[in-house]
Amino acid sequence: MLARRNVRLLVAAQAVGGAAAPVIISVGGLVGQQLAAQPSLATLPVSLYTLGVALATLPAAWLMRRHGRRAAYLLGAAVGGSTGLLAAWAVTQSSFWLFCAALGLAGFYGACVQSYRFAAADAAPPAWRPLAISRVMVGGLVAAVIGPQLVIWTRDALPAAPFAGSFVGQGALALLALPLLWRLRAPPPAHPAGNTAGTTAGDGTAEDMAGGPARPLRVIAGQPAFIVAVVAGVVSYALMSLVMTATPIAMVGCGHSVGEAALGIQWHVLAMFAPSFFTGRLMARFGKPAVTAAGLLLIALAGLLALAGLQLLHFWGALVLLGLGWNFGFIGATAMVVDCCRPAERPKAQALNDFIVFGTVAAASFGSGHLLTTAGWTTINLLVLPLVAAAVGLLVVAGPKRHVTA
């Protein structure tokens, strides 16, 4: 089956391509600290990578729509390899701004990797799409292990330039994805004015959208189902980023060690991706809105547990719940976005979704440290509750209508 073959290739590509983000996030700030003229600029390279992912979603989608997913993904992997080598060169030359430019450009590769989950759904029948999406996300679990290990193995490979070897390794991993992506057999890009008849008819409330000519983006984005899916994705991912970024700083500020904070983040990352083995089956059994709502409620529970105390158990437990909630919420929201689009509309609709989601995530990442410093840890976790309540309320209203024919 073509869909199963594509999923296997995308899982492998996600495992090596997804490792770029852990490398950049774990090392970028340390390199920035070495190279920046002012300490306040140390985290700028990592922030520019996050912003680059958000900004690159639209041009990446244009390439997918014009030339197909495989061509765009091959270009993305080539960019990932090139920017990894450019970042390593910047480190050896002690050039802070060249390093910033390299990580900002690497965002294009990150945007391509993030859309692998949508590619998995393209060739899959409607009933198998949630499972296909969740299986590709399993590759993120492997990437979460590969990335930090790569840093450990290569950080001193070039003694005169600490961490330059890590970016050489990151670029090499990106290039390893090229033969995998070359074998991808994604459906050809649907012509915007063409007719893709042959799928199940529907009006946006059934499991699959009807075939037909592509509608304007404003029409797609105006659908209540699309709005609910985007809101769920934004709340799931942005709150995860906001709390996760602030947690290590809060832990150290409360007297816990850096090692304990790092271990908590490790468990958090495992909780983010490990449930992907069964998230798709849960969506098939209970429906996408129900699983998405469960994820959002887990994020709220994480906030409540963090508010309950400042002991190690409170921080670690909140991080695990936060990771589980992100998995259910974000994968469920992704599957809901797929259901809102006709085949010819998917690249531009999915790009709009990712632009909004990752743009918000970038803002949350930028603002997390400032909010922690000015408002405090308690305020951050209190902020979680009304946002989750609003998103769950939308899901409760829209869910029964969307899945009445499931």
HELIX and SHEET records of a PDB file:
HELIX    1   1 LEU A    2  GLY A   17  1                                  16    
HELIX    2   2 ALA A   20  LEU A   35  1                                  16    
HELIX    3   3 PRO A   39  LEU A   41  5                                   3    
HELIX    4   4 LEU A   44  HIS A   67  1                                  24    
HELIX    5   5 ARG A   69  THR A   92  1                                  24    
HELIX    6   6 PHE A   96  GLN A  114  1                                  19    
HELIX    7   7 TYR A  116  ASP A  122  1                                   7    
HELIX    8   8 PRO A  126  TRP A  128  5                                   3    
HELIX    9   9 ARG A  129  THR A  154  1                                  26    
HELIX   10  10 ALA A  164  TRP A  182  1                                  19    
HELIX   11  11 LEU A  217  ALA A  221  1                                   5    
HELIX   12  12 PRO A  224  GLY A  253  1                                  30    
HELIX   13  13 VAL A  258  PHE A  273  1                                  16    
HELIX   14  14 SER A  276  PHE A  286  1                                  11    
HELIX   15  15 LYS A  288  ALA A  308  1                                  21    
HELIX   16  16 LEU A  312  ASP A  339  1                                  28    
HELIX   17  17 PRO A  343  GLU A  345  5                                   3    
HELIX   18  18 ARG A  346  THR A  374  1                                  29    
HELIX   19  19 TRP A  377  ARG A  402  1                                  26    
END                                                                             
